[in-house]
């Protein structure tokens, strides 16, 4: 499977070149583009067009730049790969799952897959017995589940391709060892759908949309385009799936879905303690299982366990804990302000006996590098 080692090498080579004083004009263009995104409201389609146009402009600039004088097409391509990763990592929080609609589709897709996992079998998708290889399916699932661990479009696309290559190898092996006549997408897509349901990768819709919008269009061709198109088709199939989409009796399908929903409700009910259960003997309210897990993760390192969390990570059970933490912060802040104010009033000038030394310190110039605005890696 293709890994991220080559991607890392390309990226760090790009950063090294950007630290060269001769690249100052490129660095300024890159930083200016990144800053400009904060001036506009999120609009995925328009944002994607802006990024693609920037890629084109920067590729021309790199080809004409002295640092790449005499560079081969492959070397320029590597520079562009580094540029894409740098820019999209910086813009990730602004461009990934940037609309309420994306968040809604992600949640609905994940919930539906969770229900299907409880009863869907390979035969419901008409997957031939010769293609039912649990080991290969598991490997493909693991590759697909990695997609949310990366921020660069290229690395997310590699997860897609690695997943699809595992499935493709399974089909090829079956055709050779079992004399199975390959049926193209008729074999490939059902297996991919089943693998996707088993994997249930987080934020599937947003990840695929992110790749489509922000991966360089010159790279979404041939094999990459074929595999990505199949994944988008599989996601759409699952999102719209009903009894008629499967080889299953409609009544059986509805009963299975309803049973899965009831099981989920019971599980959620058991996992959520009542108010009485969450009220401690000290009169304080226990924050619930989600907040307790936060406390375990931070294990005393911080009293503010939500610092590294995103809005989508929070649950209803976190509200009480968040309010408590907010009150602590405000109380400590106001107390600190009062203490500082009193300290300032109580301080007397005789405590500073060496005024000449103070003046020397205040006149010390700040240390600034000539190229401080050039550090693209920061």
Secondary structure, 3 states (H helix, E strand, C coil): CCCCHHHHHHHHHHHHHHCCHHHHHHHHHHHHHHHHHHHCCCCHHHHHHHHHHHHHHHHHHHHCCHHHCCCCHHHHHHHHHHHHHHHHHHCHHHHCCCCHHHHHHHHHHHHHHHHHCCCCCHHHHCCCHHHCCHHHHHHHHHHHHHHHHCCCHHHHHHHHHHHHHHHHHHHHHHHHHCCCCCCCHHHHHHHHHHHHHHHCCCCHHHHHHHHHHHCCHHHCCHHHHHHHHHHHHHHHHHHHCCHHHCCCCHHHHHHHHHHHHHHHHHHHHHHCCCHHHHECCCCCECCCHHHHHHHHHHCCCCCCCCCCCCHHHCCCCHHHHHHHHHHHHHHHHHHHHHHHHHHHHHCCHHHCCCHHHHHHHHCCCCCCCCCHHHCCCC
